[in-house]
Amino acid sequence: MGLHSEIFIAQTDSLKSAVTSAQAPSVAELIKTGRFEDLLDQLVTGSIDFLGKLLIALLIFYAGKWVIRRVTRFFNRVFEKRINDTALRSFLLNVLNIFFFIILIILITNIVGIKTVSIAALVGSIGLAVGLAVKDNLANFAGGVMLLFNKPFKGGDYIEAQSVAGTVQSVGILYTTLITPDNKTIHIPNGPLSTGNIVNFSTQSTRRVDVTVSVDYGSNVEQVKQLLLDIAGNHPDVLKNPPPFSRMAKMNDSSIDFVLRVWTSSDNYWSVTFDLNEQIYETLNAHGLNIPFPQMTIHLAKDETSL
């Protein structure tokens, strides 16, 4: 074996001894030196400290939740006395509830020893991703704020929007809730609702009822007009001012159409509409005026070859 081989073997042995000496001590060595007991004490102490902080956090959370519930009820009573709009009340209560819970979480993190600076850094790092994920909800929240500032409707109003209609029950953080006449619940996102067309049927105290009546050709025009005016004038919920209006409006293929326009209070709109239709039908029949079916007259030319 040459001189270089002996030198290489010697270097290898020295490297192995260095690596062996650098390795972590075994469990037996830790027990002998007492370091194992120190590590076990640290583990037990850390676990007890963590469980203690967790217990304190849970106690503070449930106590804070109880306080928030009481405070929210207090604000609800204040809002009921000072704010007549139920939609505005529900929106403000939702905002306050979220605000109080955010304060509670910050308080818990400070008490258990979690630095709010690190939490802010974490929230900031994921803020962009969260913002992209909830951009529609942010738009709905902004839409709810715009609805409450512009006030196109209030709680209890009957509106038509986004191809649906119903009575406004509440304006939430993200959705506006409507109750339809057949008792269905509809939730409309505040974003599209605030930027779309809204028809409010409850803002005005009176509404006009339009009824179209068709009779046969050859009917007496003045007679039909007077009958319609008499029916409207005898209805107790039809307003005298503006006075009822009745005229012939159109000549159709198989009938002549009359229009009757009357004014009534918004609350009586549907009852007046139904009453007028029923009374018009009975009155026309009683006076021998026919309401024609759609029909078409076809004239056939004679075949000259058959003559």
C-alpha positions as CSV (number, residue, x, y, z in Angstrom):
1,M,0.0,0.0,0.0
2,G,1.4,3.3,-1.0
3,L,1.9,6.5,0.9
4,H,-1.1,8.2,-0.6
5,S,-3.4,5.3,0.3
6,E,-2.3,5.5,4.0
7,I,-2.9,9.2,4.1
8,F,-6.4,8.8,2.6
9,I,-7.3,6.1,5.1
10,A,-6.1,8.2,8.0
11,Q,-8.2,11.2,6.8
12,T,-11.3,9.0,6.5
13,D,-10.9,7.7,10.0
14,S,-10.5,11.2,11.4
15,L,-13.6,12.3,9.5
16,K,-15.7,9.4,10.9
17,S,-14.7,10.2,14.4
18,A,-15.5,13.9,14.0
19,V,-19.0,13.0,12.6
20,T,-19.7,10.6,15.4
21,S,-18.7,13.2,18.0
22,A,-20.9,15.8,16.4
23,Q,-24.1,13.6,16.5
24,A,-26.8,14.3,19.1
25,P,-26.5,12.4,22.3
26,S,-28.6,9.3,22.8
27,V,-31.5,9.0,25.2
28,A,-29.4,7.2,27.7
29,E,-26.8,9.9,27.7
30,L,-29.6,12.5,28.1
31,I,-30.9,10.7,31.1
32,K,-27.5,10.4,32.6
33,T,-26.8,14.1,32.1
34,G,-30.2,15.2,33.3
35,R,-31.1,17.0,30.1
36,F,-34.0,14.6,29.3
37,E,-35.7,15.7,32.5
38,D,-35.3,19.4,31.5
39,L,-36.8,18.7,28.1
40,L,-39.7,16.9,29.7
41,D,-40.3,19.7,32.1
42,Q,-40.3,22.2,29.3
43,L,-42.8,20.1,27.3
44,V,-45.2,19.8,30.3
45,T,-44.8,23.5,31.2
46,G,-45.5,24.5,27.6
47,S,-48.6,22.2,27.4
48,I,-50.0,23.5,30.6
49,D,-49.4,27.1,29.5
50,F,-51.1,26.5,26.2
51,L,-54.1,24.8,27.7
52,G,-54.4,27.6,30.3
53,K,-54.4,30.2,27.5
54,L,-56.9,28.2,25.5
55,L,-59.2,27.9,28.5
56,I,-58.9,31.7,29.2
57,A,-59.6,32.5,25.5
58,L,-62.8,30.3,25.6
59,L,-64.0,31.9,28.8
60,I,-63.5,35.4,27.5
61,F,-65.1,34.5,24.2
62,Y,-68.3,33.1,25.7
63,A,-68.4,35.9,28.3
64,G,-67.9,38.5,25.5
65,K,-70.6,36.8,23.4
66,W,-73.1,37.1,26.3
67,V,-72.2,40.8,26.7
68,I,-72.5,41.5,22.9
69,R,-75.9,39.9,22.9
70,R,-77.1,42.2,25.7
71,V,-75.6,45.3,24.1
72,T,-77.2,44.4,20.8
73,R,-80.6,44.1,22.4
74,F,-80.0,47.5,24.0
75,F,-79.2,49.1,20.7
76,N,-82.2,47.3,19.1
77,R,-84.5,48.9,21.7
78,V,-82.9,52.3,21.0
79,F,-83.3,51.9,17.3
80,E,-86.9,50.9,17.6
81,K,-87.7,54.1,19.4
82,R,-85.7,56.4,17.0
83,I,-85.7,54.7,13.6
84,N,-88.9,53.7,12.0
85,D,-87.3,52.0,9.0
86,T,-87.0,48.3,9.8
87,A,-84.6,47.8,7.0
88,L,-82.2,50.4,8.3
89,R,-82.5,49.0,11.8
90,S,-81.5,45.5,10.7
91,F,-78.6,46.8,8.7
92,L,-77.2,48.8,11.6
93,L,-77.6,45.9,14.0
94,N,-75.7,43.6,11.7
95,V,-72.8,46.1,11.4
96,L,-72.7,46.6,15.1
97,N,-72.7,42.9,15.8
98,I,-69.7,42.3,13.4
99,F,-67.9,45.3,14.9
100,F,-68.3,44.0,18.5
101,F,-67.0,40.5,17.5
102,I,-63.9,42.0,15.9
103,I,-63.2,43.9,19.1
104,L,-63.7,40.8,21.1
105,I,-61.3,38.8,19.0
106,I,-58.6,41.5,19.2
107,L,-59.1,41.6,23.0
108,I,-58.7,37.8,23.3
109,T,-55.5,37.8,21.3
110,N,-54.0,40.5,23.5
111,I,-55.0,38.8,26.7
112,V,-53.6,35.4,25.7
113,G,-50.3,37.0,24.6
114,I,-50.7,36.9,20.8
115,K,-49.2,40.0,19.3
116,T,-51.7,41.9,17.2
117,V,-48.8,43.1,15.0
118,S,-48.1,39.6,13.8
119,I,-51.8,39.1,13.2
120,A,-52.0,42.3,11.1
121,A,-49.0,41.2,9.1
122,L,-50.7,37.8,8.4
123,V,-54.0,39.5,7.5
124,G,-52.1,41.8,5.2
125,S,-50.3,39.0,3.5
126,I,-53.5,37.2,2.6
127,G,-55.6,40.3,2.1
128,L,-55.2,40.3,-1.6
129,A,-56.3,36.7,-2.1
130,V,-59.3,37.1,0.3
131,G,-60.3,40.4,-1.5
132,L,-60.4,38.6,-4.8
133,A,-62.3,35.7,-3.4
134,V,-65.0,37.9,-1.7
135,K,-65.1,40.8,-4.2
136,D,-68.8,40.0,-4.9
137,N,-69.6,40.2,-1.2
138,L,-67.7,43.4,-0.9
139,A,-69.8,44.8,-3.7
140,N,-73.0,43.6,-2.0
141,F,-71.9,45.3,1.3
142,A,-71.2,48.6,-0.6
143,G,-74.6,48.2,-2.3
144,G,-76.3,47.8,1.1
145,V,-74.7,51.1,2.3
146,M,-75.8,52.9,-0.9
147,L,-79.4,51.6,-0.5
148,L,-79.5,52.9,3.1
149,F,-78.1,56.3,2.1
150,N,-80.2,56.8,-1.0
151,K,-83.3,55.2,0.6
152,P,-85.2,54.1,-2.6
153,F,-87.4,52.0,-0.2
154,K,-87.9,51.2,3.5
155,G,-89.0,48.3,5.5
156,G,-92.6,47.4,4.7
157,D,-92.6,48.9,1.2
158,Y,-93.8,46.7,-1.7
159,I,-91.2,46.9,-4.5
160,E,-90.4,45.3,-7.8
161,A,-86.7,44.7,-8.7
162,Q,-84.4,42.2,-10.4
163,S,-87.5,40.5,-12.0
164,V,-89.2,39.8,-8.6
165,A,-91.6,41.6,-6.4
166,G,-92.5,41.6,-2.7
167,T,-92.6,43.5,0.6
168,V,-89.3,44.6,2.0
169,Q,-88.6,42.7,5.3
170,S,-85.0,43.8,5.9
171,V,-81.8,45.0,4.4
172,G,-78.9,42.9,5.6
173,I,-75.1,43.2,5.2
174,L,-75.1,41.4,1.9
175,Y,-78.8,40.7,0.9
176,T,-82.2,42.4,1.0
177,T,-85.0,40.1,2.0
178,L,-88.5,40.3,0.4
179,I,-91.7,38.5,1.3
180,T,-93.9,37.8,-1.7
181,P,-97.7,38.0,-1.6
182,D,-97.9,34.2,-1.5
183,N,-95.5,34.2,1.5
184,K,-92.2,33.2,-0.2
185,T,-88.9,34.6,1.0
186,I,-86.6,36.2,-1.6
187,H,-83.0,37.3,-1.0
188,I,-81.7,39.8,-3.5
189,P,-77.9,40.7,-3.5
190,N,-77.5,44.3,-2.5
191,G,-75.0,45.0,-5.3
192,P,-77.2,44.4,-8.3
193,L,-80.2,45.7,-6.4
194,S,-78.5,49.1,-5.8
195,T,-77.5,49.5,-9.5
196,G,-80.7,48.2,-11.1
197,N,-84.2,49.5,-11.6
198,I,-86.4,49.6,-8.5
199,V,-90.2,50.1,-8.7
200,N,-91.6,51.2,-5.4
201,F,-95.4,50.8,-5.1
202,S,-95.7,52.2,-1.6
203,T,-94.2,55.7,-1.8
204,Q,-97.4,57.3,-3.1
205,S,-100.6,57.4,-1.1
206,T,-102.8,56.8,-4.2
207,R,-102.6,54.7,-7.3
208,R,-104.6,54.5,-10.6
209,V,-106.5,51.4,-11.5
210,D,-106.8,50.8,-15.3
211,V,-109.5,48.4,-16.5
212,T,-109.9,47.5,-20.2
213,V,-113.3,46.4,-21.4
214,S,-114.1,44.9,-24.8
215,V,-117.7,44.8,-26.3
216,D,-119.2,43.8,-29.7
217,Y,-119.2,46.1,-32.7
218,G,-122.5,47.8,-32.9
219,S,-122.7,48.5,-29.2
220,N,-123.8,51.9,-28.1
221,V,-120.6,53.8,-27.2
222,E,-122.3,56.4,-24.9
223,Q,-124.2,53.6,-23.1
224,V,-121.0,51.7,-22.4
225,K,-119.2,54.8,-21.2
226,Q,-122.0,55.7,-18.8
227,L,-122.3,52.2,-17.4
228,L,-118.6,52.2,-16.6
229,L,-118.7,55.6,-15.0
230,D,-121.7,54.6,-12.9
231,I,-119.9,51.4,-11.7
232,A,-116.9,53.5,-10.7
233,G,-118.9,56.2,-9.0
234,N,-120.9,53.7,-6.9
235,H,-117.7,52.0,-5.5
236,P,-117.0,53.3,-2.0
237,D,-113.2,53.1,-2.3
238,V,-112.9,55.0,-5.7
239,L,-111.8,58.6,-5.1
240,K,-114.0,61.4,-6.4
241,N,-110.9,63.5,-7.2
242,P,-109.5,62.9,-9.7
243,P,-112.8,61.8,-11.1
244,P,-113.2,58.5,-12.9
245,F,-112.5,58.5,-16.7
246,S,-114.1,56.3,-19.3
247,R,-113.6,56.4,-23.1
248,M,-113.4,54.1,-26.2
249,A,-109.7,53.4,-26.6
250,K,-109.3,51.1,-29.6
251,M,-111.0,49.2,-32.4
252,N,-109.8,45.7,-32.5
253,D,-110.4,43.0,-35.1
254,S,-113.4,41.6,-33.4
255,S,-114.3,44.1,-30.6
256,I,-114.1,47.7,-29.6
257,D,-112.2,48.4,-26.4
258,F,-113.0,50.8,-23.6
259,V,-110.7,51.9,-20.8
260,L,-111.9,52.8,-17.3
261,R,-109.4,54.7,-15.1
262,V,-110.1,55.4,-11.5
263,W,-108.0,56.5,-8.5
264,T,-107.9,54.8,-5.1
265,S,-105.6,54.6,-2.1
266,S,-102.6,52.4,-2.4
267,D,-103.9,50.0,0.3
268,N,-107.1,49.4,-1.7
269,Y,-105.6,49.0,-5.1
270,W,-106.1,45.2,-5.5
271,S,-109.6,45.1,-3.9
272,V,-110.8,47.9,-6.2
273,T,-109.3,46.2,-9.2
274,F,-111.1,42.9,-8.5
275,D,-114.4,44.6,-7.6
276,L,-114.5,46.6,-10.8
277,N,-113.8,43.6,-13.0
278,E,-116.6,41.6,-11.3
279,Q,-119.1,44.4,-11.4
280,I,-118.4,45.3,-15.0
281,Y,-118.9,41.8,-16.2
282,E,-122.3,41.5,-14.3
283,T,-123.5,44.9,-15.5
284,L,-122.6,44.4,-19.2
285,N,-124.5,41.0,-19.1
286,A,-127.5,42.6,-17.5
287,H,-127.7,45.2,-20.2
288,G,-127.3,42.7,-23.1
289,L,-123.8,43.9,-24.0
290,N,-121.6,41.0,-25.2
291,I,-118.0,40.6,-24.4
292,P,-116.8,38.9,-27.7
293,F,-114.5,36.0,-28.2
294,P,-111.5,36.5,-30.5
295,Q,-112.8,35.5,-34.0
296,M,-111.9,35.8,-37.6
297,T,-114.2,36.0,-40.6
298,I,-113.1,34.2,-43.8
299,H,-114.8,34.9,-47.2
300,L,-114.5,32.1,-49.7
301,A,-114.7,33.0,-53.4
302,K,-117.0,30.9,-55.6
303,D,-115.3,28.4,-57.9
304,E,-116.3,29.4,-61.4
305,T,-115.6,25.9,-62.7
306,S,-118.5,24.6,-60.6
307,L,-121.0,26.8,-62.3
